[in-house]
Amino acid sequence: MTTTTERRPSPANMPSKPAFDPLRPVRVDELGDAPFRVVFERALLRSTMHPHTRLVGLALATHCDPTGLIPEADQPRLHGLTAETGLQLPQVVVALNTLMSRGLIIRRMAVKWERAHVQLVIPHAVLARLSKPQE
């Protein structure tokens, strides 16, 4: 009895476009007329995240420009966020990690939060959820 094995896919069998990534950030021009910060804050307030996480996200939003970038001079860093929110350092770290895992912030130029450059983003999945009528 002979068994046939399935042929392994070759690169020619792979899709031409990358798979949809729900955490892929939305470009500012995809937001339409709504300002970035308004959409970002609405995403935070409608989320089911812990209130500490939403507070840290709102604190970060106070520092961003219209495209979600936080200029170098306005980067609050970890200790700035603890002072602004009144939370303990570990609480802020957990909140930042949660925001990053949900795709709402990107950490650049550092591994540790103490030196990280943070940029706010809105993932496609969040934008799609915001466009649905609220229940």
C-alpha positions in Angstrom: 0.0 0.0 0.0 1.4 3.3 -1.0 0.6 6.5 0.8 0.8 9.8 -0.8 2.0 12.8 1.1 0.6 16.3 0.5 2.9 18.5 -1.4 4.4 21.4 0.5 3.3 24.8 -0.8 5.8 26.7 -2.8 6.2 30.5 -2.7 4.1 30.6 -5.9 1.2 29.2 -3.9 1.4 31.9 -1.3 -1.1 34.8 -1.4 0.2 37.9 -3.2 -1.0 40.2 -0.4 -0.1 39.9 3.2 -2.9 38.7 5.5 -5.0 41.3 7.2 -3.5 42.4 10.4 -6.1 43.9 12.8 -3.5 45.7 14.8 -2.1 47.4 11.7 -2.3 51.2 12.4 -4.7 53.3 10.6 -3.2 56.2 8.6 -4.4 59.7 9.6 -6.0 60.2 6.2 -8.2 57.1 6.7 -9.8 58.7 9.7 -11.8 61.1 7.6 -12.8 64.4 9.1 -12.4 63.3 12.7 -9.2 64.5 14.5 -6.9 61.7 15.6 -7.0 62.6 19.3 -10.8 62.5 19.4 -10.9 59.1 17.8 -8.1 57.8 20.0 -9.9 59.0 23.2 -13.2 57.6 22.0 -11.4 54.2 21.5 -10.0 54.4 25.0 -13.3 55.3 26.7 -15.3 52.7 24.8 -12.8 49.9 25.6 -13.1 47.3 28.3 -9.6 48.0 29.6 -8.9 48.6 33.2 -9.5 52.2 34.3 -5.8 52.6 35.1 -4.9 51.7 31.5 -7.5 54.1 30.1 -6.1 56.9 32.4 -2.5 56.3 31.2 -3.8 56.3 27.6 -5.6 59.6 28.1 -2.5 61.1 29.8 -0.5 60.1 26.8 -3.1 61.7 24.5 -2.6 65.1 26.2 1.0 65.1 24.8 0.3 64.1 21.1 0.2 66.2 18.0 -2.7 65.9 15.5 -1.2 62.8 14.0 -0.7 60.9 17.2 3.1 61.6 17.4 4.5 62.8 20.7 7.3 65.2 20.1 10.7 64.4 21.7 10.4 67.4 24.1 6.9 66.3 25.2 7.6 62.6 25.8 6.3 62.0 29.4 8.4 58.9 30.0 7.6 56.5 32.8 8.2 58.9 35.7 6.2 61.6 34.1 3.2 59.3 33.6 3.4 58.3 37.3 3.4 61.9 38.3 0.5 62.9 35.9 -1.7 59.9 36.7 -1.0 59.5 40.4 -0.5 55.7 39.8 2.4 53.7 41.1 5.3 52.8 38.8 4.3 49.1 38.3 0.7 50.1 37.6 1.9 52.5 34.8 4.1 49.8 33.4 1.2 47.3 33.2 -1.0 49.9 31.6 1.7 50.7 29.0 2.2 47.1 28.2 -1.6 46.6 27.9 -1.9 49.6 25.5 1.0 48.2 23.4 -0.5 44.7 23.3 -3.9 46.2 22.2 -2.1 48.1 19.4 -2.9 51.6 20.8 0.7 52.7 21.3 4.0 51.9 19.7 7.3 52.0 21.6 10.3 53.2 19.7 14.0 53.5 20.2 14.2 51.7 23.6 13.4 48.4 25.2 12.6 49.9 28.7 9.8 52.3 29.3 12.1 54.8 31.1 13.7 55.8 27.8 11.0 54.8 25.3 9.6 57.1 22.6 5.9 56.5 22.5 3.6 57.0 19.5 -0.2 56.7 19.7 -1.9 54.6 17.0 -5.4 53.4 16.2 -5.6 49.8 14.9 -7.9 49.0 12.1 -9.9 46.6 14.3 -10.5 49.4 16.8 -11.6 51.8 14.1 -14.0 49.2 12.7 -15.5 48.7 16.2 -15.9 52.4 16.7 -17.8 52.8 13.4 -20.5 50.3 14.6 -23.4 51.7 16.4 -22.9 51.6 20.2 -25.1 49.0 21.9 
